[in-house]
Amino acid sequence: MKLRALLLCALFLRLALPTFSHAQLYEADRKLARDLLAELIETNTTDSVGNVSTASEAMAKRLRDAGFADSDIFIGGPNDRKKNLVARLKGTGAQKPVLLMGHLDVVEAHREDWTSDPFQLVEKDGYFYGRGTEDMKAGDAIYVLTMMRLKREGYTPDRDIILALTADEEGGESNGVDWLLKNHRDLVDAEFALNADGGGVITGKGKPFIVAMGASEKLYADYELEVTNPGGHSSMPTPENAIYRLSDALVRLEHYKFPFELNDVTRAFFQRTAKVQTGQVSADMLTVTKTPPDQAAIERLSQDPYYNALMHTTCIATRVQAGHANNAQPQRATANVNCRILPGHSRDEILQGLTKVVDDPKVSLTYVNNGMKVIMGDREKNCGAASTAEACGDGSAREDLGGDVAGRSGCPRDGHWCDRWRVHQPGRHSNLRNKWSRDRRR
């Protein structure tokens, strides 16, 4: 992630204290932004051994030091490790509040998989490295910095500005959004919500050229592929091997591509983005929006993982497990297949499609939610195209916060509770998800 990206979106309002120059404030806030990011990155907030409460307390202290009263800060959660932070900048009350939302937890990170410590902020060659630099502790730091600046500068908006930084968006059993809505909904009631976990400034070669906002979300789903057989001793192998059969199924999945599809949101994205792109990419973006679309253009754009994900449902193997001993044939082999489903399609529909792709009755496929196998039902089949107040198959309920519901898809990538916040929500892993930089990954 480019260093300048952290500050590029850092302020919703540009204000300055009369006693300081713009340059002085800029440099001070650059340092503060980096300090906030470092503090968050260096606080392990994984589900397994991390502590979200520590991060919540640290950001609460920052806000108190900036002038927020204790009465305007709430920290709470279902257990000692999963406490959420809610802070309120009070306005005149002329309008209903706006909610700024993000999550403090991060995906698991193993030191052996990294060239540097994932829980130390490393700055190298113009990039930040560390678990959460992109997803989404940079956004959290931006939020906190913005709230601190608004308080410091004495800004009084016409509505309260609420900041909610929560636990277990990436997974786990203590989802902060769900907990707050069930236990302290009054703290987060708002006319609309802004989610920094999607959208944002897109850069090319270090220069910003698009500000993206999510208006539609892909549905998240995990499926387990399982093969079982009697096994046997490895010294006398039989033709049937659970690992080989599972591998063959995964190879078939690898070579399958879900159909090309655009909706109103992605079609508009390509049409507008074509105006700021150049050459073949610009031409292809316009061509894929035509009827019928050009297949060659689809193939060229699909080489970019980001554009490919906008045009297709995607399903990939993310975990495999098999066998119990080095000298025994495996009696069981399983794989997790993670899917991001385009709006308008249900988990059950994709399950049926995957069954056809695998094309092997000895490979069972099951939808799983938080590690638990789920029997598909009629209620789930309609979940992908639902709008409000409808229970989804995973047990989550769609709710709004008093405003209009944006989009018509189900939950996005991680955790199954996002729809509870989806009021004008530029949701993470949405059809227009955040790309800090087209060339940010190294």
C-alpha positions in Angstrom: 0.0 0.0 0.0 1.4 3.4 -1.0 2.2 5.5 2.1 0.4 8.5 0.7 -2.8 6.5 0.4 -3.1 6.6 4.2 -3.5 10.3 4.1 -5.2 10.6 0.8 -8.6 9.7 2.2 -7.8 10.7 5.8 -10.0 13.7 6.2 -13.7 14.0 5.3 -13.5 17.8 6.0 -10.5 20.1 5.5 -10.2 22.3 8.5 -7.3 24.2 10.0 -6.6 25.8 13.4 -5.9 29.5 13.1 -2.8 29.2 15.3 -1.0 26.7 13.0 -0.1 26.8 9.3 -1.5 24.2 6.9 2.0 22.8 6.5 2.5 22.4 10.2 -0.8 20.6 10.6 -0.2 18.4 7.6 3.2 17.2 9.0 1.8 16.7 12.5 -1.1 14.7 11.2 1.1 12.6 8.9 3.1 11.5 11.9 -0.1 11.0 14.0 -1.7 8.9 11.2 1.4 6.7 11.0 1.5 6.4 14.8 -2.1 5.3 14.9 -1.5 2.8 12.2 1.6 1.4 13.9 -0.3 1.0 17.2 -3.1 -0.9 15.5 -0.9 -3.1 13.4 1.3 -4.0 16.4 -1.8 -5.0 18.4 -2.6 -8.6 17.4 -6.4 -8.8 16.9 -6.7 -12.3 15.3 -9.5 -14.5 16.5 -7.2 -17.3 17.8 -4.8 -15.4 20.2 -5.4 -11.7 19.5 -7.2 -9.2 21.6 -9.6 -6.7 20.0 -10.3 -5.1 23.4 -6.7 -3.9 23.6 -7.1 -2.1 20.3 -10.4 -0.6 21.4 -8.9 0.6 24.6 -5.9 2.1 22.8 -8.1 4.0 20.3 -10.4 5.2 23.2 -7.4 6.6 25.0 -6.4 8.5 21.8 -9.9 10.0 21.6 -9.9 10.9 25.3 -6.6 12.6 24.9 -8.1 14.6 22.0 -10.9 15.9 24.2 -13.6 13.3 24.0 -15.5 12.9 27.3 -15.8 9.5 28.9 -19.6 9.8 28.5 -19.1 9.9 24.7 -17.0 6.7 24.6 -18.4 3.2 25.0 -16.4 0.0 25.2 -18.2 -3.3 25.5 -18.6 -6.8 24.1 -19.5 -10.4 24.9 -16.1 -11.3 26.5 -12.8 -9.8 27.6 -11.1 -10.2 24.2 -13.8 -9.0 21.9 -14.9 -5.6 23.1 -16.1 -3.0 20.6 -15.5 0.8 20.6 -18.2 3.3 20.0 -17.4 7.0 20.1 -19.7 10.0 19.4 -18.8 13.5 18.3 -21.9 15.5 19.3 -23.6 17.8 16.8 -26.5 20.2 17.0 -29.0 17.4 16.5 -30.7 19.0 13.5 -30.2 15.8 11.6 -30.1 12.1 12.5 -26.5 10.8 13.1 -24.1 9.4 10.6 -22.3 6.2 11.5 -18.7 5.6 10.5 -18.0 1.9 10.8 -15.0 -0.4 10.6 -13.6 -3.5 12.2 -10.5 -4.0 14.3 -10.0 -7.7 13.9 -7.7 -9.2 11.2 -7.2 -12.5 9.4 -4.8 -15.0 11.0 -1.2 -14.5 10.1 1.6 -17.0 10.6 5.1 -15.6 11.0 6.6 -18.4 8.8 4.5 -17.2 5.8 5.9 -13.6 6.0 9.3 -12.1 5.2 8.7 -9.7 8.1 6.8 -9.9 11.4 3.1 -9.5 10.4 2.4 -7.7 13.7 5.1 -5.1 13.2 4.6 -2.1 10.9 7.4 -2.2 8.3 8.0 0.6 5.9 9.9 -0.4 2.8 10.3 1.0 -0.8 7.3 3.3 -0.3 5.0 0.6 1.0 3.7 -0.4 4.4 3.8 -4.1 5.4 1.9 -5.7 8.2 -1.3 -7.6 8.9 -4.2 -5.1 8.5 -2.4 -2.4 6.6 -5.0 -2.8 3.9 -7.8 -4.7 5.7 -8.6 -2.5 7.4 -6.5 -0.9 10.1 -5.5 1.9 7.8 -9.2 2.8 7.5 -9.5 2.6 11.3 -6.5 4.9 11.8 -8.1 7.3 9.3 -11.4 7.3 11.2 -9.8 7.9 14.6 -7.5 10.7 13.2 -10.6 12.3 11.6 -12.6 12.2 14.8 -9.6 13.6 16.7 -9.2 16.5 14.3 -12.8 17.4 14.3 -12.8 17.4 18.1 -9.5 19.4 18.3 -10.7 22.0 15.9 -14.0 22.5 17.7 -16.2 21.5 14.7 -19.9 21.1 15.5 -21.8 19.3 12.7 -25.6 19.4 12.3 -25.8 15.8 13.4 -23.8 13.5 15.7 -21.0 11.6 14.1 -20.7 8.1 15.5 -17.6 5.9 15.2 -18.0 2.1 15.7 -14.9 -0.1 15.5 -15.9 -3.7 16.0 -14.7 -7.3 16.6 -15.0 -10.5 14.6 -15.9 -9.2 11.1 -13.3 -11.6 9.7 -14.9 -14.5 11.5 -15.2 -15.9 15.0 -18.2 -16.1 17.3 -18.3 -12.6 18.8 -19.4 -10.4 15.8 -19.4 -6.8 17.1 -22.1 -5.6 14.7 -24.5 -8.2 15.9 -23.6 -7.7 19.5 -24.1 -3.9 19.4 -27.5 -4.2 17.6 -28.7 -6.8 20.1 -27.4 -5.0 23.2 -26.9 -1.3 22.5 -28.7 -0.4 19.3 -29.3 3.1 20.6 -25.5 3.7 20.4 -25.4 3.1 16.7 -28.7 4.2 15.4 -28.1 6.5 12.4 -29.7 7.9 9.3 -26.9 6.3 7.2 -23.6 4.5 7.5 -20.2 4.9 5.8 -18.0 1.8 5.7 -14.3 2.4 5.0 -13.9 -1.3 4.3 -14.8 -0.8 0.7 -14.6 1.9 -2.0 -11.9 4.6 -1.6 -9.3 6.1 -3.8 -7.9 4.0 -6.6 -4.4 5.0 -7.8 -2.4 4.1 -10.8 1.4 4.6 -10.8 1.0 6.4 -7.5 -1.6 8.9 -8.7 -5.2 8.9 -7.7 -7.7 8.7 -10.6 -10.9 7.2 -9.2 -12.9 7.6 -6.0 -14.9 4.4 -5.7 -18.0 3.7 -3.6 -19.6 0.3 -3.1 -23.2 0.1 -4.2 -23.7 -3.7 -4.4 -22.2 -6.6 -2.6 -21.2 -10.2 -3.5 -22.6 -13.0 -1.3 -20.1 -15.0 0.7 -20.3 -18.8 0.9 -18.0 -21.7 2.0 -18.6 -25.2 0.7 -16.9 -28.4 1.9 -15.9 -31.1 -0.6 -15.5 -34.4 1.1 -14.3 -37.9 0.0 -14.4 -40.9 2.3 -13.4 -44.6 1.7 -12.2 -47.6 3.8 -8.5 -46.6 3.4 -5.9 -49.3 4.1 -2.2 -49.7 4.8 0.2 -47.7 2.5 2.3 -50.9 1.8 -0.7 -52.4 0.0 -2.4 -49.5 -1.8 -5.7 -49.9 -3.5 -6.8 -48.1 -6.6 -9.2 -45.9 -4.7 -7.5 -43.0 -2.9 -9.5 -40.2 -1.2 -6.8 -37.6 -1.9 -6.6 -38.4 -5.6 -10.3 -38.3 -6.0 -10.6 -35.0 -4.2 -7.7 -33.6 -6.2 -9.4 -34.5 -9.5 -12.5 -32.7 -8.3 -10.5 -29.6 -7.5 -8.8 -29.7 -10.9 -12.2 -29.6 -12.6 -13.2 -26.7 -10.4 -9.9 -24.9 -11.3 -10.7 -25.0 -15.0 -14.3 -23.9 -14.6 -15.3 -20.3 -15.0 -18.7 -19.0 -14.0 -20.6 -17.0 -16.6 -19.9 -13.4 -17.4 -22.5 -11.1 -15.9 -22.9 -7.4 -15.2 -25.6 -5.6 -13.2 -26.5 -2.0 -13.1 -23.7 -1.2 -10.7 -20.8 -3.0 -12.4 -22.0 -1.8 -15.9 -21.9 1.8 -14.7 -18.5 1.2 -13.1 -16.9 0.0 -16.4 -18.6 2.8 -18.4 -17.3 5.5 -16.1 -13.9 4.0 -15.5 -13.3 3.7 -19.2 -13.2 7.5 -19.3 -10.1 7.6 -17.1 -8.4 4.5 -18.5 -6.5 4.5 -21.7 -5.7 2.2 -24.6 -6.9 -1.4 -24.8 -8.2 -1.4 -21.2 -10.5 1.6 -21.8 -11.8 0.1 -25.1 -12.4 -3.3 -23.4 -14.3 -1.7 -20.6 -16.7 -0.1 -23.0 -17.0 -3.2 -25.1 -18.0 -5.5 -22.3 -21.0 -3.2 -21.5 -22.4 -3.7 -25.0 -25.1 -6.2 -26.0 -23.8 -8.7 -26.8 -20.4 -8.2 -25.0 -17.2 -9.0 -26.8 -15.7 -12.3 -25.5 -12.1 -11.3 -26.3 -12.6 -8.1 -24.2 -14.0 -10.2 -21.3 -11.0 -12.5 -21.5 -8.5 -9.6 -21.5 -10.1 -7.8 -18.5 -10.5 -11.1 -16.7 -6.7 -11.4 -16.5 -6.9 -8.7 -13.8 -8.2 -10.4 -10.6 -10.1 -7.2 -9.7 -12.0 -6.9 -12.9 -12.5 -10.6 -13.1 -14.2 -10.6 -9.7 -16.6 -7.8 -10.9 -17.7 -9.8 -13.9 -18.0 -13.4 -12.4 -19.0 -15.4 -9.4 -15.7 -16.9 -8.2 -15.1 -20.1 -6.3 -11.6 -21.3 -5.3 -10.1 -23.9 -3.0 -8.7 -22.3 0.1 -8.0 -25.2 2.5 -7.4 -29.0 2.2 -7.1 -31.7 4.9 -6.6 -35.4 4.5 -5.3 -38.5 6.2 -4.2 -39.3 9.7 -0.9 -41.2 9.4 2.1 -41.3 7.0 1.8 -45.0 6.5 -2.0 -45.3 5.9 -4.2 -44.6 3.0 -6.4 -41.6 3.7 -10.0 -42.5 4.8 -11.1 -38.9 4.5 -10.1 -35.9 2.4 -11.8 -32.5 2.5 -11.4 -29.2 0.9 -12.9 -25.8 1.6 -14.1 -23.9 -1.4 -14.8 -20.2 -0.9 -17.2 -18.5 -3.2 -18.1 -14.8 -3.8 -21.4 -14.9 -5.5 -22.8 -12.1 -7.8 -26.0 -10.4 -6.6 -29.2 -12.2 -7.6 -27.8 -15.7 -7.1 -28.2 -17.8 -4.0 -25.9 -20.1 -2.1 -28.1 -23.1 -3.0 -27.9 -22.2 -6.7 -24.1 -22.1 -6.6 -24.0 -25.4 -4.6 -26.0 -27.1 -7.4 -23.6 -25.6 -10.0 -20.6 -26.8 -8.1 -22.1 -30.3 -7.9 -22.3 -30.3 -11.7 -18.8 -29.1 -12.1 -17.3 -31.7 -9.8 -19.4 -34.3 -11.5 -18.6 -37.2 -9.1 -21.1 -38.8 -6.9 -18.3 -39.9 -4.5 -17.5 -36.3 -3.8 -20.1 -34.8 -1.4 -20.6 -31.0 -1.4 -22.1 -29.2 1.6 -22.6 -25.5 2.4 -20.8 -24.7 5.7 -21.3 -21.7 8.0 -18.7 -21.0 10.7 -17.5 -24.6 10.3 -20.9 -26.1 10.6 -22.6 -27.9 7.8 -25.9 -26.4 6.8 -28.9 -28.1 5.1 -30.1 -25.8 2.4 -33.8 -24.6 2.7 -36.3 -22.6 0.7 -35.6 -19.6 2.9 -32.0 -19.5 1.8 -32.7 -19.8 -1.8 -34.2 -16.4 -1.9 -31.5 -14.8 0.3 -29.2 -13.6 -2.5 -31.8 -11.3 -4.0 -33.6 -10.2 -0.8 -33.8 -6.7 0.5 -34.9 -6.0 4.0 -36.3 -7.8 7.1 -35.8 -11.3 5.6 -34.0 -14.1 7.4 -31.1 -15.6 5.5 -30.2 -19.2 5.5 -27.2 -18.6 7.7 -29.5 -17.2 10.4 -28.6 -13.6 9.9 -31.4 -11.1 9.5 -31.4 -8.1 7.2 -32.1 -4.9 9.0 -31.6 -1.3 8.3 -30.9 1.7 10.5 -33.8 3.8 9.4 -32.6 4.6 5.9 -32.7 3.1 2.5 -31.1 -0.3 1.9 -28.4 -0.2 -0.8 -28.0 -3.1 -3.1 -29.9 -6.4 -3.3 -27.2 -8.9 -2.5 -26.6 -10.8 0.7 -23.6 -10.7 2.9 -20.1 -9.9 1.6 -16.9 -11.6 2.1 -16.1 -12.2 5.7 -18.6 -12.7 8.6 -22.3 -13.0 7.9 -23.5 -9.9 9.7 -22.8 -7.0 7.3 -26.4 -6.7 6.1 -27.3 -5.5 9.5 -25.3 -2.3 8.7 -26.0 -2.0 5.0 -27.6 1.4 4.8 -25.9 3.3 2.0 -22.9 1.1 2.9 -19.9 1.1 0.7 -19.4 -2.5 1.8 -16.2 -4.3 1.9 -15.6 -6.7 -1.0 -18.4 -5.0 -2.8 -18.6 -4.7 -6.5 -16.6 -1.5 -6.2 -14.3 -2.6 -3.4 -11.4 -0.6 -2.2 -8.2 -0.7 -4.2 -5.7 1.5 -2.6 -3.4 1.1 -5.6 -3.5 -0.8 -8.9 0.2 -1.5 -8.3 0.2 -1.8 -4.6 0.9 -5.5 -4.1 4.5 -6.6 -4.0 
